[in-house]
Amino acid sequence: MTNKSDVVQIKMDKSFNPQASAPTKAFQVRVDDNKTVIVYNRIQGYILDSLIKAVFK
């Protein structure tokens, strides 16, 4: 048997706009006089959990 990979053509919708799905700022927290944390809306849950534990500990 030969291993042949399947090739599938994908057509994107013409109205697809990668800029529309770009992350935007969700919130900003001032931690110290010179430190600010900015969280964007597409952050992964486990990263946000670790960040919150580190900042508000």
C-alpha positions as CSV (number, residue, x, y, z in Angstrom):
1,M,0.0,0.0,0.0
2,T,1.1,3.5,-0.7
3,N,0.4,6.3,1.7
4,K,-1.2,9.1,-0.2
5,S,-2.3,12.2,1.7
6,D,-5.6,13.7,0.8
7,V,-5.4,17.2,-0.6
8,V,-8.4,19.3,0.2
9,Q,-9.0,22.7,-1.3
10,I,-10.2,25.4,1.1
11,K,-12.0,28.5,-0.1
12,M,-12.3,31.4,2.3
13,D,-15.4,33.5,2.4
14,K,-14.8,36.8,0.5
15,S,-16.1,38.7,3.5
16,F,-13.4,37.2,5.8
17,N,-11.5,40.0,7.5
18,P,-8.6,38.9,9.8
19,Q,-8.6,42.4,11.3
20,A,-12.1,41.8,12.6
21,S,-10.9,38.9,14.8
22,A,-7.9,40.8,16.1
23,P,-7.6,41.0,19.9
24,T,-8.8,44.1,21.6
25,K,-8.1,45.4,25.1
26,A,-10.5,43.9,27.7
27,F,-9.2,45.7,30.8
28,Q,-6.2,47.4,32.3
29,V,-5.0,47.2,35.9
30,R,-2.5,49.5,37.5
31,V,-0.4,47.3,39.8
32,D,2.2,49.8,41.0
33,D,3.3,53.3,40.2
34,N,5.3,52.2,37.2
35,K,3.5,48.9,36.4
36,T,0.4,48.3,34.4
37,V,-1.2,45.0,33.3
38,I,-3.2,45.0,30.1
39,V,-5.4,42.0,29.4
40,Y,-6.8,41.4,25.9
41,N,-10.1,39.6,25.1
42,R,-8.5,36.6,23.5
43,I,-6.4,35.5,26.4
44,Q,-6.3,31.8,27.3
45,G,-8.1,30.9,30.5
46,Y,-5.1,29.2,32.2
47,I,-2.9,32.3,31.5
48,L,-5.6,34.6,32.9
49,D,-5.9,32.5,36.0
50,S,-2.1,32.5,36.6
51,L,-2.0,36.3,35.9
52,I,-4.7,37.0,38.4
53,K,-3.1,34.8,41.1
54,A,0.3,36.6,40.5
55,V,-1.1,40.1,40.6
56,F,-3.6,39.9,43.4
57,K,-1.6,37.6,45.7
